[in-house]
């Protein structure tokens, strides 16, 4: 995609807004407990990072990073503003990327994210 210098400057401003708004989001990285406290695989929690597309001011994905290797093989679920994005089995890479489907949300419309792991 072609990006003009002015678009890059505007994108930098939008990116700053997106990161500022991301700091206000609730991240729930706790594991669903199934009658045993031994189900928890990541006591330190995870981080959510947004994939901003500056050409059209949309968020295309969320990358969940800082996943403990003990969670490998478990399933991670992500909901943004109460709508499921997708679930996937965790690899050993320490991060997973969850892609949004069109129409893609604008960063200023995202209010919260919920992340949980079933193991």
MIPADO-955429 format. One record per atom (N, C-alpha, C): residue in one letter; z, y, x. Coordinates in steps of 0.001 Angstrom, whole numbers, padded with zeros to 6 digits, always signed. Atoms other than C-alpha are relative to their C-alpha. Layout:
N
AZYX...
This chain:
119
X+000000-001183+000828X+000000+000000+000000X+000000+001245+000872X+000063-001245-000762X-000846+003450+001204X+001231+000843-000301X-001155-000879+000165X+002050+005738+001762X-000262+001294+000734X+000201-001300-000600X+001624+009424+002406X+001309+000509+000571X-001197-000571-000619X+004036+011458+004485X+000923+000572-001063X-000843-000560+001056X+005240+013256+001366X+000670-001098-000816X-000590+001122+000730X+005775+009932-000378X+001143-000596+000798X-001076+000524-000839X+007853+008766+002583X+001227+000901-000072X-001128-000927+000103X+009991+011893+002414X+000690-000155-001342X-000573+000205+001327X+010457+011421-001320X+000702-001352-000059X-000605+001337-000020X+011152+007732-000734X+001330-000006+000711X-001271-000081-000727X+013855+008562+001781X+001076+000608-000881X-000972-000619+000915X+015533+010819-000776X+000415-000974-001091X-000305+000981+001044X+015269+008145-003471X+000839-001127+000570X-000760+001064-000641X+016545+005519-001049X+001456+000406+000179X-001367-000502-000151X+019578+007685-000338X+000727-000058-001329X-000605+000059+001335X+020232+007956-004080X+000323-001439-000362X-000219+001409+000343X+019845+004180-004499X+001198-000559+000744X-001135+000506-000753X+022302+003425-001707X+001289+000640-000465X-001198-000669+000507X+024746+006014-003046X+000431-000630-001313X-000370+000613+001268X+024584+004471-006504X+000445-001439+000201X-000395+001385-000249X+024890+000963-005054X+001461-000085+000397X-001398+000048-000414X+028275+001863-003624X+000945+000046-001192X-000828-000076+001193X+029550+002361-007182X-000022-001286-000814X+000166+001211+000785X+028550-001108-008383X+001130-000986+000228X-000999+001056-000105X+031051-003845-009115X-000677-001261+000515X+000512+001268-000508X+030431-006998-007074X+001090-001036-000182X-000954+001068+000264X+032156-010127-008290X-000495-001254+000696X+000446+001160-000762X+031746-012821-005655X+000931-001185-000120X-000960+001096+000117X+034485-015094-006914X-000663-001247-000564X+000543+001284+000418X+033780-018757-007500X+000604-000425-001327X-000518+000563+001245X+034113-020375-010908X+000936-001141+000361X-000977+001050-000287X+037197-022526-010784X-000102-001095-001050X+000129+001134+000904X+036946-025974-012298X+001237-000876+000095X-001235+000764-000007X+040571-026996-012402X+000536-000297+001385X-000451+000247-001355X+040958-026943-008643X-000230+001237+000842X+000174-001155-000863X+041560-024145-006192X-000848-000348+001215X+000819+000431-001123X+039592-026181-003651X-001485+000245-000195X+001410-000247+000276X+036302-025153-005282X-000502+001241+000741X+000395-001255-000646X+036286-021723-003571X-000614-000267+001364X+000665+000205-001289X+033809-021602-000684X-000101+001283+000812X+000162-001255-000717X+033774-017888+000245X+001089+000980-000407X-001151-000835+000347X+037143-016155+000151X-000212+001465+000367X+000201-001386-000436X+035832-013005+001884X-000993+000768-000856X+000954-000681+000863X+033192-012208-000755X-001362+000186+000650X+001377-000196-000448X+029564-011157-000371X-000389+001469-000145X+000532-001365+000095X+027485-007968-000063X-001333-000032-000724X+001279-000125+000695X+024624-006862-002321X-000780+001168+000591X+000888-001018-000549X+021697-004922-000827X-001268+000031-000850X+001113-000160+000922X+018887-003542-002986X-001328+000153+000726X+001356-000126-000530X+015147-003861-002279X-000744+001079-000770X+000605-001148+000668X+013815-000415-003196X-001470+000133+000375X+001424-000281-000208X+010064+000133-003598X-000204+001488-000221X+000080-001458+000096X+009503+003809-002829X-001283+000491-000659X+001253-000438+000627X+005929+003913-004169X+000176+000300-001491X-000176-000225+001441X+007104+003656-007774X+001468+000118-000419X-001428-000168+000293X+010900+004160-007526X+000539-001159-000827X-000513+001169+000711X+011748+000629-008581X+000771-000901+000957X-000749+000985-000770X+014145-002036-007423X-000665-001347-000237X+000755+001255+000116X+012258-005261-006706X+000861-001239+000203X-000842+001163-000246X+015086-007514-005536X+001395+000451+000413X-001333-000214-000563X+018703-007811-004532X+000237-001121+000999X-000307+000981-001038X+019678-009530-001291X+001511-000129+000082X-001430+000282-000092X+023098-011154-001284X+000249-000556+001389X-000244+000371-001393X+024391-011363+002278X+001482-000276+000222X-001384+000308-000339X+027569-012533+003971X+000521-001237-000705X-000395+001238+000686X+027575-015895+002210X+000534-000981+001031X-000621+000951-000917X+029921-018318+003941X-000806-001294+000029X+000758+001245-000133X+028230-021462+005277X+000624-001145-000794X-000650+001030+000813X+030774-023512+003306X-000596-000063-001405X+000620-000042+001329X+028809-022492+000169X-001366-000688-000032X+001318+000643-000046X+025623-024258+001328X-000033-001175-000961X+000151+001059+000989X+024390-026534-001442X+000546+000362-001360X-000510-000471+001287X+026299-024655-004169X-001057+000887-000653X+000952-000838+000718X+024463-022600-006808X+000568+001395-000191X-000396-001394+000175X+024636-018788-006822X-000755+000574-001194X+000570-000653+001174X+024017-016787-010000X+000152+001504+000156X-000037-001457-000066X+023216-013075-010250X-000381+000559-001360X+000295-000750+001211X+023352-010810-013312X+000043+001475+000357X+000030-001436-000187X+022359-007160-013211X+000009+000637-001381X-000180-000649+001305X+023553-005026-016126X+000021-001027-001134X-000168+001021+001023X+024398-008208-018050X-001191-000909-000209X+001193+000831+000155X+020904-009714-017707X-000131-000921+001207X+000170+000915-001136X+020441-012847-015612X-001261+000329+000786X+001169-000175-000852X+018123-012341-012650X-000566-001378+000273X+000419+001368-000297X+017932-015931-011450X+001169-000679+000691X-000989+000736-000775X+020031-018646-009906X-000748-000831+001027X+000625+000858-001006X+019348-020660-006790X+001066-000704+000808X-000884+000750-000876X+020894-023221-004518X+000067+000747+001325X-000225-000740-001236X+022383-021588-001438X-000414-000849+001198X+000356+000659-001245X+020870-022475+001928X+001086+000318+001027X-000988-000280-001044X+022749-022256+005208X-000268+001316+000715X+000423-001217-000686X+021108-018923+006118X+001011+001137-000066X-000974-001082+000124X+024059-016748+005023X-000441+001113-000914X+000456-000993+000967X+021925-014715+002620X-001069-000601-000899X+001013+000414+000970X+019747-015208-000448X-000583+001248-000636X+000654-001124+000665X+017221-012852-002053X-000405-000428-001401X+000304+000243+001400X+016853-012683-005825X-000993+001053-000464X+001052-000926+000415X+013607-011119-007076X+000118+000325-001483X+000055-000428+001393X+013431-009108-010297X-001397-000273-000539X+001302+000118+000629X+010614-009577-012778X-000355+001347-000628X+000468-001255+000591X+008501-006726-014141X+000369+000027-001487X-000015-001317-000625X+009172-004264-015556X+001241+000139+000891X-001066-000135-000978X+011270-003440-012497X+000887+001196-000343X-000896-001119+000332X+014369-001280-012991X-000071+001112+001042X-000148-001135-000917X+014699+002183-011488X+001421-000044+000542X-001340+000112-000588X+017681+002439-009112X+001072+000754-000779X-000999-000786+000721X+019386+005109-011209X+000408-000628-001333X-000359+000653+001262X+019433+002780-014247X+000924-001204+000199X-000842+001165-000271X+021410-000020-012536X+001457+000431+000042X-001417-000352+000086X+025104+000115-013407X+000935-001015+000636X-000890+000996-000601X+026609-003181-012256X-000753-001280+000337X+000529+001303-000400X+025951-006525-010649X+001165-000986+000010X-000981+001084-000037X+027848-009785-011092X-000619-001148+000791X+000461+001104-000847X+027530-012548-008520X+001077-001081-000037X-000973+001078-000062X+029177-015931-008765X-000644-001278+000506X+000445+001254-000616X+028952-019344-007155X+000684-001158-000697X-000552+001237+000539X+029384-022732-008767X-000154-001066+001067X+000065+000988-001068X+030262-025465-006340X+000536-001326-000369
